Amino acid sequence: MTGLTGGIGSGKSTIAHELERRGYKVYDTDSEAKRLIVTSPDVKRAIIALFGEEAYAGDNYNRTFVAQQVFADPDKLQQLNRIVHPAVEADLKQSGADIVESAILYESGLNRLCDKVVAVVAPETIRLQRAMQRDHADETAIRARMASQLTDEALRMRADVVLQNDGTQSISDIVDSLLKQIEI
């Protein structure tokens, strides 16, 4: 399995979509984690045990409430991650995916399951602009999210392949280049 990572606004999801379009099976950890939080009885039970019944309104996950709790208490975020990350890892192992897309591939430990890791990087100004436009968020909010992720330099040092996505090449050309460098 190949890991695909990069910070907010790097374009990793766009590259993942192009790989999917070309027939590769991509496991998007962010969307799958959201799915498991709602559909897995074990995950739901553990989250309720951690945050109380208010974490769910019926079958709906109360993301706003949980976010307030974890931002107020970093230990709660670690506890939430200890619930969600193993569930995502178990689900990923059963998925048959060729590629795992994750902004927090290293932080979650999922890089252990990867034969190769590809990091998508882009200049901070471009990443900031892309994320602000996509998420309709202000610069302060995006910079806060950037600060919580590994830097491009840290990703460059750890990854097997680094893809520069600064807008000078099409996504199709970037993916062509990737596929020439590694076998997925």
C-alpha positions as CSV (number, residue, x, y, z in Angstrom):
1,M,0.0,0.0,0.0
2,T,1.2,3.5,-0.8
3,G,0.7,6.4,1.7
4,L,-0.3,9.8,0.3
5,T,0.1,12.7,2.7
6,G,0.5,16.5,2.7
7,G,-0.6,19.5,4.7
8,I,-3.8,21.4,4.3
9,G,-4.1,22.9,0.8
10,S,-1.2,20.9,-0.6
11,G,-3.5,19.2,-3.2
12,K,-3.2,15.6,-1.9
13,S,-7.0,15.1,-2.2
14,T,-6.9,16.3,-5.8
15,I,-4.1,13.9,-6.6
16,A,-5.9,11.1,-4.8
17,H,-9.0,11.8,-7.0
18,E,-6.9,11.6,-10.1
19,L,-5.4,8.3,-9.0
20,E,-9.0,7.1,-8.3
21,R,-10.1,8.2,-11.7
22,R,-7.3,6.1,-13.1
23,G,-8.6,3.0,-11.3
24,Y,-6.6,2.9,-8.1
25,K,-8.5,2.2,-4.9
26,V,-8.0,5.1,-2.5
27,Y,-8.9,5.0,1.2
28,D,-9.6,8.6,2.4
29,T,-8.9,8.4,6.2
30,D,-10.8,11.6,6.9
31,S,-14.1,10.6,5.3
32,E,-13.8,7.0,6.6
33,A,-13.1,8.2,10.1
34,K,-16.3,10.3,9.9
35,R,-18.2,7.3,8.7
36,L,-16.9,5.0,11.4
37,I,-17.8,7.6,14.1
38,V,-21.4,7.3,13.0
39,T,-21.6,3.6,12.0
40,S,-19.3,1.7,14.3
41,P,-21.1,0.7,17.6
42,D,-17.7,0.2,19.3
43,V,-16.5,3.7,18.3
44,K,-19.8,5.3,19.2
45,R,-19.9,3.6,22.6
46,A,-16.3,4.7,23.4
47,I,-17.0,8.3,22.4
48,I,-20.1,8.4,24.5
49,A,-18.1,7.0,27.4
50,L,-15.5,9.7,26.9
51,F,-17.8,12.7,26.3
52,G,-21.2,11.7,27.5
53,E,-24.5,11.2,25.7
54,E,-24.3,14.8,24.3
55,A,-21.7,13.5,21.8
56,Y,-24.5,12.2,19.8
57,A,-28.0,13.4,19.1
58,G,-29.7,10.1,18.2
59,D,-27.6,8.7,15.4
60,N,-26.1,12.0,14.6
61,Y,-22.6,12.8,15.8
62,N,-22.4,16.2,17.6
63,R,-19.2,17.4,16.0
64,T,-19.6,20.9,17.4
65,F,-19.9,19.7,20.9
66,V,-17.0,17.2,20.6
67,A,-14.8,19.9,19.0
68,Q,-15.4,22.3,21.9
69,Q,-14.4,19.5,24.3
70,V,-11.2,18.6,22.6
71,F,-10.0,22.1,21.9
72,A,-10.6,22.9,25.6
73,D,-8.7,19.8,26.7
74,P,-5.8,18.4,24.6
75,D,-5.9,15.2,26.7
76,K,-9.4,14.6,25.4
77,L,-8.2,15.0,21.8
78,Q,-5.5,12.3,22.5
79,Q,-8.2,10.0,24.0
80,L,-10.5,10.6,21.0
81,N,-7.6,9.8,18.7
82,R,-7.0,6.6,20.6
83,I,-10.6,5.6,19.8
84,V,-10.7,6.6,16.2
85,H,-7.2,5.8,14.8
86,P,-7.3,2.1,15.7
87,A,-10.8,1.8,14.2
88,V,-9.6,3.5,11.0
89,E,-6.5,1.3,10.9
90,A,-8.6,-1.9,11.2
91,D,-11.0,-0.7,8.5
92,L,-8.1,0.2,6.2
93,K,-6.6,-3.2,6.6
94,Q,-9.8,-4.8,5.4
95,S,-10.4,-2.3,2.6
96,G,-8.1,-3.6,-0.1
97,A,-6.9,-0.1,-0.8
98,D,-4.0,0.6,-3.1
99,I,-3.5,4.1,-1.6
100,V,-4.2,5.6,1.9
101,E,-4.7,9.3,1.8
102,S,-4.2,11.0,5.2
103,A,-3.0,14.5,6.3
104,I,-1.9,12.8,9.5
105,L,-0.3,9.6,8.1
106,Y,2.7,9.8,10.4
107,E,0.9,11.2,13.4
108,S,-1.7,8.4,13.3
109,G,0.9,5.7,12.7
110,L,-0.6,4.5,9.5
111,N,2.7,5.0,7.7
112,R,3.7,1.6,9.3
113,L,1.3,-0.1,6.8
114,C,2.8,1.6,3.8
115,D,5.5,0.2,1.4
116,K,6.1,3.8,0.2
117,V,5.0,7.2,1.3
118,V,4.3,10.1,-1.1
119,A,4.3,13.6,0.3
120,V,2.5,16.4,-1.6
121,V,4.0,19.8,-0.9
122,A,3.3,23.4,-2.1
123,P,4.4,26.8,-1.0
124,E,2.7,28.1,2.1
125,T,1.1,31.0,0.3
126,I,-0.5,28.7,-2.3
127,R,-1.7,26.2,0.4
128,L,-3.2,29.1,2.4
129,Q,-5.0,30.5,-0.6
130,R,-6.3,27.1,-1.7
131,A,-7.6,26.2,1.8
132,M,-9.2,29.5,2.5
133,Q,-11.1,29.3,-0.8
134,R,-12.1,25.7,-0.4
135,D,-13.1,25.9,3.2
136,H,-14.5,29.4,3.2
137,A,-12.3,30.0,6.3
138,D,-10.2,33.0,7.3
139,E,-6.4,33.1,7.3
140,T,-6.2,32.7,11.1
141,A,-8.2,29.5,11.1
142,I,-6.2,28.0,8.3
143,R,-2.9,29.0,9.8
144,A,-3.9,27.3,13.1
145,R,-4.6,24.1,11.2
146,M,-1.3,24.4,9.4
147,A,0.5,24.8,12.7
148,S,-0.9,21.5,14.0
149,Q,0.4,19.5,11.0
150,L,3.9,18.4,10.0
151,T,5.8,21.0,8.0
152,D,6.6,20.4,4.3
153,E,10.2,20.1,5.3
154,A,9.4,17.4,7.9
155,L,7.4,15.6,5.2
156,R,10.2,15.9,2.6
157,M,12.6,14.3,5.1
158,R,10.4,11.3,5.8
159,A,8.7,10.6,2.5
160,D,10.0,8.2,-0.2
161,V,8.6,10.5,-3.0
162,V,7.9,14.2,-2.9
163,L,5.5,15.8,-5.3
164,Q,5.6,19.5,-5.8
165,N,2.1,20.9,-6.4
166,D,2.7,24.6,-6.9
167,G,0.4,25.1,-9.9
168,T,3.1,24.9,-12.5
169,Q,2.1,21.4,-13.7
170,S,-1.3,19.8,-14.2
171,I,-2.5,17.3,-11.7
172,S,-2.5,14.7,-14.5
173,D,1.2,15.4,-15.2
174,I,2.1,15.2,-11.5
175,V,0.3,11.8,-11.3
176,D,2.1,10.7,-14.5
177,S,5.4,11.6,-12.8
178,L,4.5,9.7,-9.6
179,L,3.5,6.6,-11.5
180,K,6.9,6.6,-13.3
181,Q,8.7,6.8,-10.0
182,I,6.9,4.1,-8.0
183,E,4.7,1.1,-8.7
184,I,1.3,1.3,-6.9
